[in-house]
Amino acid sequence: MLLAVDIGNTNVTFGVFDKDKIVVTWRMETDIRRMPDEYAAMLMNLITYQGLKAADIKEVSLLSVVPPLLPTFEELCNRFFNVTPFVISPGVKTKVRIRFDNPKEVGGDRIAHTAAAHYLYGGPVIVVDMGTATTFDTVSKEGDFLGGAIAPGVANAAEALFTRAAQLYRVQLVAPKHAIATSTVEAMQSGIVFGYVGVVEGIVARIQKELGEKARVVATGGNARLIAGETKVIDVINPDLVLIGLKLIYDMNRA
């Protein structure tokens, strides 16, 4: 089995593959203060709960947008799985041509999204990742990464509102019944949720116009279902897109 590990700014996402099928996924909070033993203890509990064993993990594909945690997880893999992880970094084979002014600026997660989206859905395709940031990755018919847009993530934008406005407070991030809210809680939910629906619709429309053709729109990330449930511009929700990309890129480099 292969363990795919996506170390993001907010969460570390794990996926166990049995051949080409995802068996299970887990998430835990990203914390650069945790030691390899601490992450291993949590991960081993999850593996055992699923009825698996550490010895079942024969391969690891890893990417990190949090540099301090890369050696932490490399040590974890070597000590607890006896596996040297394959790390997605500049120079590995991805079959993704990066049409960016400085290709080194493109994070491994965006490359993994591009590889997976083109493999699963063809092109052109727009990947909207609603995580710590909301990113819009544009993929050509040929599978090239053309670029895109980056906006603040829904949760981070909401947190800024809660902490900067003295008379406002944290609310559950759900869609209210009406845009014209009649309470402070629903007014904040309307502004945050419907506001981000507008962001997604607006940026997707601009990207479609610049492409000059219809592109399929795929949503992923922790807030994908929240926003996708309120708009028709999202064609597909795939929460496992980056994990699938990790598996695909691993296979390309081990072939």
LOKOL-728497 format. One record per residue (C-alpha): chain; x, y, z. Coordinates in steps of 0.1 Angstrom, whole numbers, plus 5000, padded with zeros to 4 digits. Each point is the difference from the previous one (the first is absolute). Example, Ala and Ser with C-alpha at 12.3 -4.5 7.8 and 13.67 -1.06 7.14 Angstrom:
residues 2
A | 5123 | 4955 | 5078;
A | 5014 | 5034 | 4993;
***
This chain:
residues 255
A | 5000 | 5000 | 5000;
A | 5010 | 5036 | 4994;
A | 4996 | 5028 | 5025;
A | 4995 | 5035 | 4984;
A | 5007 | 5029 | 5023;
A | 4991 | 5036 | 4993;
A | 5014 | 5024 | 5025;
A | 4980 | 5032 | 4997;
A | 5000 | 5032 | 5020;
A | 4969 | 4991 | 5020;
A | 4997 | 4962 | 4998;
A | 5021 | 4969 | 4992;
A | 4980 | 4977 | 4978;
A | 5008 | 4963 | 4997;
A | 4986 | 4975 | 4975;
A | 5007 | 4963 | 4998;
A | 4999 | 4984 | 4965;
A | 4996 | 4964 | 4993;
A | 5012 | 4999 | 4964;
A | 4980 | 5028 | 4984;
A | 4972 | 5002 | 5025;
A | 4999 | 5023 | 5031;
A | 4992 | 4978 | 5030;
A | 4998 | 5027 | 5026;
A | 5009 | 5036 | 5006;
A | 5007 | 5019 | 5032;
A | 5008 | 5036 | 5010;
A | 5018 | 5015 | 5029;
A | 5009 | 5036 | 5010;
A | 5033 | 5013 | 4987;
A | 5023 | 5009 | 5028;
A | 5037 | 5007 | 4994;
A | 5007 | 4995 | 5037;
A | 4991 | 4963 | 5000;
A | 5028 | 4975 | 4999;
A | 5001 | 4970 | 4977;
A | 4990 | 4977 | 5030;
A | 4969 | 5021 | 5006;
A | 4988 | 4999 | 4964;
A | 5009 | 4963 | 4999;
A | 4979 | 4992 | 5031;
A | 4969 | 5016 | 4985;
A | 5005 | 4985 | 4966;
A | 5007 | 4965 | 5014;
A | 4968 | 5002 | 5020;
A | 4980 | 5008 | 4969;
A | 5017 | 4972 | 4980;
A | 4992 | 4975 | 5028;
A | 4964 | 5012 | 5003;
A | 4996 | 4994 | 4962;
A | 5011 | 4964 | 5005;
A | 5033 | 5006 | 4982;
A | 5036 | 4996 | 5012;
A | 5031 | 5022 | 4995;
A | 5016 | 4971 | 4981;
A | 4972 | 5003 | 4974;
A | 5015 | 5034 | 4989;
A | 5027 | 4991 | 4975;
A | 5002 | 5034 | 4982;
A | 4995 | 5037 | 5009;
A | 4994 | 5030 | 4977;
A | 5004 | 5033 | 5018;
A | 4997 | 5037 | 4993;
A | 5002 | 5029 | 5024;
A | 4993 | 5037 | 4997;
A | 5013 | 5004 | 5036;
A | 5038 | 4996 | 4997;
A | 5007 | 4995 | 5037;
A | 4978 | 4968 | 5000;
A | 5017 | 4983 | 4971;
A | 5028 | 4985 | 5021;
A | 4975 | 4991 | 5027;
A | 4980 | 4978 | 4977;
A | 5031 | 4986 | 4982;
A | 5012 | 4988 | 5034;
A | 4966 | 4987 | 5009;
A | 4999 | 4979 | 4968;
A | 5035 | 4987 | 5004;
A | 4996 | 4990 | 5037;
A | 4964 | 4987 | 5001;
A | 4994 | 4986 | 4965;
A | 5036 | 4993 | 4991;
A | 4994 | 5018 | 4967;
A | 5019 | 5030 | 4985;
A | 4972 | 5022 | 4987;
A | 4998 | 5012 | 4965;
A | 4998 | 5038 | 5003;
A | 4984 | 5021 | 4973;
A | 5025 | 5028 | 4994;
A | 5014 | 5019 | 4970;
A | 5016 | 4976 | 4975;
A | 4977 | 4970 | 5005;
A | 4981 | 4987 | 4970;
A | 4964 | 5013 | 5000;
A | 4991 | 5003 | 4962;
A | 4987 | 5034 | 5009;
A | 5015 | 5029 | 4980;
A | 4999 | 5031 | 5022;
A | 4992 | 5032 | 4980;
A | 5009 | 5023 | 5028;
A | 5025 | 5028 | 5000;
A | 5020 | 4983 | 5028;
A | 4991 | 4963 | 5001;
A | 5017 | 4996 | 5034;
A | 4973 | 5022 | 5016;
A | 4973 | 4974 | 4993;
A | 4993 | 4978 | 5030;
A | 5000 | 4963 | 4998;
A | 4964 | 4999 | 5010;
A | 4990 | 5020 | 4969;
A | 5021 | 4977 | 4978;
A | 4983 | 4969 | 5015;
A | 4966 | 5016 | 4995;
A | 5009 | 5006 | 4963;
A | 5012 | 4964 | 4994;
A | 4970 | 4985 | 5017;
A | 4974 | 5023 | 4984;
A | 5013 | 4994 | 4965;
A | 5002 | 4963 | 5005;
A | 4965 | 4997 | 5014;
A | 4981 | 5027 | 4980;
A | 5021 | 5010 | 4970;
A | 5003 | 5036 | 4991;
A | 4996 | 5028 | 5001;
A | 4992 | 4999 | 5037;
A | 5000 | 5025 | 5029;
A | 5008 | 4986 | 5034;
A | 4986 | 5021 | 5029;
A | 5018 | 4990 | 5032;
A | 4981 | 5014 | 5030;
A | 5025 | 4996 | 5029;
A | 5022 | 5023 | 5019;
A | 5001 | 5021 | 4968;
A | 4975 | 4998 | 4972;
A | 5020 | 4992 | 4969;
A | 4988 | 4998 | 4964;
A | 5022 | 4978 | 4979;
A | 4995 | 5000 | 4962;
A | 5009 | 4969 | 4980;
A | 5001 | 4999 | 4962;
A | 4988 | 4973 | 4977;
A | 5035 | 4986 | 4999;
A | 5003 | 5000 | 5038;
A | 5022 | 5031 | 5003;
A | 4998 | 5021 | 5032;
A | 4991 | 5034 | 4986;
A | 4998 | 5020 | 5032;
A | 4971 | 5013 | 5019;
A | 4990 | 5020 | 5030;
A | 5005 | 5000 | 5038;
A | 4975 | 5015 | 5025;
A | 4997 | 4997 | 5038;
A | 4984 | 4968 | 5012;
A | 4964 | 5001 | 5013;
A | 5009 | 4992 | 5036;
A | 5030 | 5024 | 5001;
A | 4979 | 5029 | 4986;
A | 4972 | 4992 | 5026;
A | 5026 | 4999 | 5028;
A | 5013 | 5034 | 4990;
A | 4964 | 5013 | 5002;
A | 4995 | 4985 | 5034;
A | 5032 | 5013 | 5015;
A | 5000 | 5035 | 4984;
A | 4964 | 5010 | 5008;
A | 4995 | 5004 | 5037;
A | 4962 | 4994 | 4999;
A | 5001 | 4970 | 4977;
A | 5006 | 4965 | 5012;
A | 5007 | 4965 | 4985;
A | 4972 | 4984 | 4982;
A | 4995 | 4966 | 4984;
A | 5010 | 5000 | 4963;
A | 4967 | 4989 | 4985;
A | 4979 | 5015 | 4973;
A | 4971 | 5020 | 5014;
A | 4965 | 4997 | 4986;
A | 5000 | 5036 | 4987;
A | 5025 | 5025 | 4987;
A | 4980 | 5027 | 5016;
A | 5007 | 4989 | 5036;
A | 4979 | 5012 | 5030;
A | 5026 | 4991 | 5027;
A | 5036 | 5007 | 5005;
A | 5009 | 4963 | 4998;
A | 4983 | 4995 | 4967;
A | 5013 | 5033 | 4987;
A | 5035 | 4988 | 5006;
A | 4993 | 4966 | 4984;
A | 4984 | 5017 | 4970;
A | 5030 | 5023 | 4995;
A | 5026 | 4972 | 5005;
A | 4984 | 4971 | 4981;
A | 4981 | 5019 | 4973;
A | 5030 | 5024 | 4997;
A | 5023 | 4971 | 4992;
A | 4975 | 4986 | 4976;
A | 5002 | 5033 | 4982;
A | 5038 | 4998 | 5000;
A | 5000 | 4965 | 4985;
A | 4974 | 5009 | 4974;
A | 5018 | 5032 | 4991;
A | 5035 | 4986 | 4996;
A | 4988 | 4969 | 4982;
A | 4981 | 5021 | 4975;
A | 5031 | 5022 | 4994;
A | 5022 | 4969 | 4995;
A | 4974 | 4984 | 4976;
A | 4999 | 5032 | 4980;
A | 5038 | 5002 | 4997;
A | 5002 | 4964 | 4990;
A | 4974 | 5006 | 4973;
A | 4984 | 4966 | 5006;
A | 4980 | 4982 | 5026;
A | 5021 | 4983 | 5027;
A | 4988 | 4975 | 5025;
A | 5001 | 5013 | 5036;
A | 5012 | 4976 | 5027;
A | 4998 | 5010 | 5037;
A | 5021 | 4985 | 5027;
A | 5012 | 5010 | 5035;
A | 4983 | 5002 | 5034;
A | 4974 | 5026 | 4991;
A | 4992 | 4987 | 4965;
A | 4966 | 4985 | 5009;
A | 4989 | 5032 | 5019;
A | 5006 | 5022 | 4970;
A | 4991 | 4975 | 4972;
A | 4966 | 4995 | 5015;
A | 4991 | 5036 | 4993;
A | 5012 | 5004 | 4964;
A | 4995 | 4983 | 4966;
A | 5035 | 5008 | 4987;
A | 5015 | 4970 | 5018;
A | 4997 | 4968 | 4979;
A | 5018 | 4975 | 5023;
A | 5010 | 4998 | 5036;
A | 5030 | 4978 | 5007;
A | 5014 | 5003 | 5035;
A | 5028 | 4975 | 4992;
A | 5014 | 5017 | 4970;
A | 5035 | 5009 | 5015;
A | 5004 | 4964 | 5013;
A | 4992 | 4986 | 4966;
A | 5025 | 5023 | 4985;
A | 5026 | 4988 | 5025;
A | 4994 | 4964 | 4990;
A | 5001 | 5008 | 4963;
A | 5033 | 5019 | 5003;
A | 5015 | 4973 | 5021;
A | 4991 | 4974 | 4974;
A | 5015 | 5021 | 4972;
A | 5033 | 5001 | 5018;
A | 5001 | 4964 | 5009;
A | 4991 | 4986 | 4966;
***
